[in-house]
Amino acid sequence: MRADHDVRVEIPGLRLPEVHTLSAGVLERIWNAVCHLPMSRFQHYALERRLTGPCAKRDLIRDLTDAPALTIPAGDHEIRISWAN
């Protein structure tokens, strides 16, 4: 597991790649960037829980430990998150 938890976040078509230290605030900003996109009600609630739920940061770190990059669907777009270093 990475000590600094710096991640690279990209939402093609909405945001250019940025590097952030993983925190609840960063995940909330990602959610705010995609919550307005057209998507099914189920996907909306699942994505909201994934990015802002009580274990969102821990779960994201666990998933990045298993795979070096994640692609999370968000309507017609996708959120790409990977370790920055």
trRosetta pair geometry for C-beta under 8 A, 3 or more apart (Angstrom, degrees):
i j d omega theta_ij theta_ji phi_ij phi_ji
1 61 6.5 40 -145 170 111 112
1 65 5.7 -33 -92 -96 77 123
2 5 5.5 149 94 -71 107 44
2 6 7.3 -103 146 30 144 66
2 61 7.9 -134 42 -145 89 99
2 83 6.1 151 -43 -132 152 122
2 85 7.5 136 -136 54 136 107
4 21 6.6 -90 165 -122 82 99
4 85 7.6 49 60 12 128 137
5 21 5.9 73 90 -165 87 71
5 22 4.1 -90 155 35 111 110
5 61 6.5 -47 -120 -101 112 113
6 19 5.8 17 177 -180 106 103
6 20 7.1 175 -149 92 65 28
6 21 5.5 -45 -93 -95 67 59
6 22 7.3 -160 -100 -15 15 81
6 83 7.2 72 84 -167 69 65
6 84 3.9 -67 126 39 101 132
6 85 6.0 64 70 -13 121 101
7 19 7.2 174 88 -148 33 60
7 20 6.1 -21 61 65 80 76
7 21 7.8 104 15 -138 75 16
7 22 5.0 65 -4 -64 119 100
7 26 7.7 137 55 136 115 152
7 60 7.9 -28 -79 149 161 125
7 64 7.2 -103 -108 -96 115 161
7 81 5.5 2 174 -169 129 93
7 82 6.7 153 -159 79 79 29
7 83 6.3 -67 -110 -111 63 32
7 84 5.7 -174 -133 -32 7 94
8 17 5.6 3 -179 -170 101 109
8 18 7.3 164 -153 82 57 32
8 19 5.3 -31 -96 -94 68 75
8 80 7.9 -23 111 118 89 91
8 81 7.2 158 79 -152 54 44
8 82 5.1 -15 54 64 102 84
8 83 7.2 25 8 103 91 19
8 84 4.6 133 -44 -95 84 73
9 15 7.5 -2 122 104 94 133
9 17 7.0 157 80 -148 39 58
9 18 5.6 -21 61 62 89 83
9 19 7.8 154 15 -97 74 25
9 20 6.2 -6 4 18 120 113
9 26 7.3 -179 -26 173 153 112
9 30 6.2 -110 -164 -93 145 119
9 79 7.1 -23 -160 -172 90 93
9 80 7.3 147 -157 83 40 59
9 81 5.4 -4 -103 -103 73 79
10 15 6.7 -163 -152 94 44 87
10 16 7.1 -45 -128 166 87 28
10 17 4.1 -28 -82 -90 107 76
10 18 7.6 152 -78 15 59 61
10 79 7.7 150 80 -162 47 48
10 80 4.5 -14 62 61 96 107
10 81 8.0 -173 26 -71 64 41
11 14 4.2 -33 114 62 115 112
11 15 4.4 55 46 35 99 97
11 30 7.5 157 -51 -147 126 84
11 33 6.0 174 11 128 165 133
11 34 6.6 -149 -133 -68 146 109
11 74 7.2 -34 -137 51 112 145
11 77 5.9 38 -175 160 91 133
11 78 7.4 -173 -138 88 62 40
11 79 5.5 -22 -94 -106 88 66
11 80 7.4 -179 -78 20 37 75
12 77 6.6 -175 68 -153 72 92
12 78 6.7 17 31 55 102 84
12 80 7.2 50 -22 -3 94 120
13 77 5.7 -135 61 -112 123 111
14 33 6.0 123 145 167 134 109
14 34 7.2 133 83 -83 175 77
14 77 6.1 22 -15 -139 121 161
15 18 6.9 -52 157 -6 116 112
15 33 6.0 -18 -32 -165 133 150
17 80 8.0 -46 -101 82 95 113
19 84 4.5 83 -136 -125 111 139
20 23 7.5 -102 152 19 110 89
20 26 4.5 149 135 -122 147 139
21 26 7.3 -173 80 -36 48 145
22 26 6.0 -115 -138 57 37 143
22 27 7.6 43 -163 -45 77 96
22 57 6.0 135 149 -144 107 97
22 60 6.7 -164 -155 99 137 131
22 61 6.9 150 111 -71 162 93
23 26 4.9 102 52 4 74 99
23 27 7.2 -140 95 0 42 87
23 57 6.9 -11 -146 -103 22 135
24 27 5.7 -57 -150 40 34 111
24 28 6.2 40 151 -23 67 106
24 52 7.7 77 -164 -136 86 60
24 56 7.0 105 -117 65 74 118
24 57 6.0 -73 -68 -42 68 123
25 28 5.5 -52 -146 34 31 114
25 29 6.5 32 154 -19 64 102
26 29 5.7 -53 -151 34 33 111
26 30 6.6 36 150 -20 64 101
27 30 5.6 -48 -150 32 36 114
27 31 6.5 39 150 -19 64 103
27 51 4.7 -179 177 -174 95 75
27 52 6.2 172 126 -79 107 54
27 56 5.2 133 170 131 165 137
27 57 6.5 -128 -24 -72 143 77
27 60 7.2 -156 -93 -23 126 154
28 31 5.6 -52 -150 36 33 114
28 32 6.4 34 151 -20 65 105
28 51 7.3 147 -81 144 31 100
28 52 5.8 76 -96 -104 71 102
29 32 5.5 -51 -145 36 34 112
29 33 6.5 38 153 -24 63 103
30 33 5.7 -56 -154 31 32 113
30 34 6.7 -2 159 5 65 110
30 51 5.6 -133 86 -148 109 135
30 79 6.2 70 -175 -138 121 140
31 34 6.5 -80 -149 49 28 89
31 35 5.6 41 162 -50 72 108
31 47 7.3 154 -122 138 85 91
31 48 6.2 81 -147 -122 125 60
31 51 4.2 166 -67 108 104 139
31 52 5.3 -1 -47 -41 164 112
32 35 6.0 -33 -122 9 27 117
34 37 5.2 -33 -169 4 67 122
34 47 7.0 -90 108 154 126 143
34 74 4.2 -41 -169 -179 142 144
34 75 7.1 -170 -173 11 96 107
34 77 6.7 -136 -125 74 109 128
34 79 6.6 -74 -46 -61 155 115
35 44 7.3 78 -149 -151 69 93
35 47 7.9 -176 -97 104 66 119
35 48 6.9 62 -111 -87 105 97
37 74 5.8 83 57 147 152 91
37 75 3.6 -135 138 6 118 152
37 76 7.0 -142 -177 29 120 76
37 77 6.1 -101 -128 20 160 114
38 75 5.2 110 75 -140 52 129
38 76 7.2 29 66 -10 92 100
39 43 4.3 -100 161 89 118 125
39 44 5.3 151 86 -59 108 80
39 47 7.3 27 106 5 162 142
39 74 6.7 -86 -63 -178 147 46
39 75 3.9 -109 -62 -80 97 77
40 43 4.6 91 56 9 85 101
40 44 6.8 -144 94 -9 43 87
41 44 5.5 -53 -148 33 31 116
41 45 6.5 23 159 -11 65 106
42 45 6.2 -61 -150 41 28 103
42 46 6.0 24 156 -16 66 113
43 46 5.7 -57 -139 42 30 111
43 47 5.9 28 162 -18 67 111
43 73 7.0 -66 -150 107 128 107
43 74 7.8 158 158 -129 116 37
43 75 7.3 147 117 -66 141 51
44 47 6.2 -61 -146 39 21 106
44 48 6.3 23 156 -19 61 109
45 48 5.6 -52 -144 36 31 114
45 49 6.3 31 157 -17 64 106
46 49 5.9 -56 -150 38 29 110
46 50 6.2 32 151 -23 65 108
47 50 5.4 -51 -142 35 33 115
47 51 6.2 12 164 -3 67 111
47 72 7.0 127 -124 157 96 118
47 73 8.0 -107 -82 90 121 64
47 74 6.0 106 -134 -109 154 82
48 51 6.4 -71 -144 47 24 95
48 52 5.7 -35 179 34 66 114
48 53 7.8 103 125 -47 60 82
49 52 7.1 -77 -115 59 16 72
49 53 4.3 37 -172 -56 62 122
49 56 7.8 -174 153 -81 44 101
50 53 6.7 24 -60 5 10 115
50 56 6.4 99 156 -124 34 96
50 59 7.4 -113 -151 97 66 140
50 72 6.8 176 128 -150 152 143
51 56 5.7 57 -178 -147 16 140
52 56 6.0 37 -41 -45 4 155
53 56 4.8 134 55 -52 71 92
53 59 7.8 20 73 13 117 139
55 58 4.8 -60 -169 52 79 114
55 59 5.1 81 129 -28 94 104
56 59 6.0 -62 -143 39 23 108
56 60 6.2 22 160 -19 63 109
57 60 5.9 -57 -147 36 28 110
57 61 6.4 28 155 -18 64 106
58 61 5.9 -56 -151 36 30 110
58 62 6.4 31 152 -19 64 107
59 62 5.5 -53 -148 36 33 114
59 63 6.3 31 154 -18 66 106
60 63 5.7 -54 -145 38 31 110
60 64 6.3 27 156 -14 65 108
60 70 7.5 -109 -148 11 80 160
60 81 6.9 -44 -162 124 116 156
61 64 5.9 -58 -145 41 29 107
61 65 6.4 37 151 -27 63 103
62 65 5.6 -53 -154 27 31 116
62 66 6.9 24 151 -13 63 105
63 66 5.8 -57 -154 37 36 109
63 67 6.5 -28 166 38 71 95
63 70 5.7 44 132 -81 123 135
64 67 6.8 -77 -129 71 31 60
64 68 7.0 41 -166 -141 72 25
64 69 7.8 34 -127 -84 82 18
64 70 6.5 -80 -80 -23 76 112
64 81 7.1 -84 -81 122 117 102
64 82 7.2 146 -133 -141 110 38
64 83 6.0 128 176 -52 126 88
67 70 6.4 111 88 -73 116 70
68 82 6.0 31 146 -149 72 101
68 83 6.2 -72 -160 16 78 106
69 80 6.7 -5 -177 -170 108 89
69 81 7.1 163 -157 86 60 44
69 82 3.8 -21 -105 -91 84 110
69 83 8.0 -102 -75 13 63 68
70 79 7.8 -1 110 103 96 86
70 80 7.2 164 85 -151 55 43
70 81 4.8 -7 56 59 103 92
70 82 7.1 179 19 -72 63 59
71 78 5.2 3 -174 172 93 132
71 79 7.3 154 -157 76 44 49
71 80 5.5 -11 -103 -100 74 74
72 78 6.5 150 72 -165 41 74
72 79 4.4 -16 60 57 100 102
72 80 8.0 -170 21 -73 71 29
72 81 7.2 17 -1 6 111 108
73 77 7.9 137 -163 88 52 45
73 78 5.5 -44 -105 -106 43 83
74 77 4.9 -28 77 79 95 90
74 78 6.1 149 21 -111 83 25
74 79 5.4 69 -19 -25 128 95
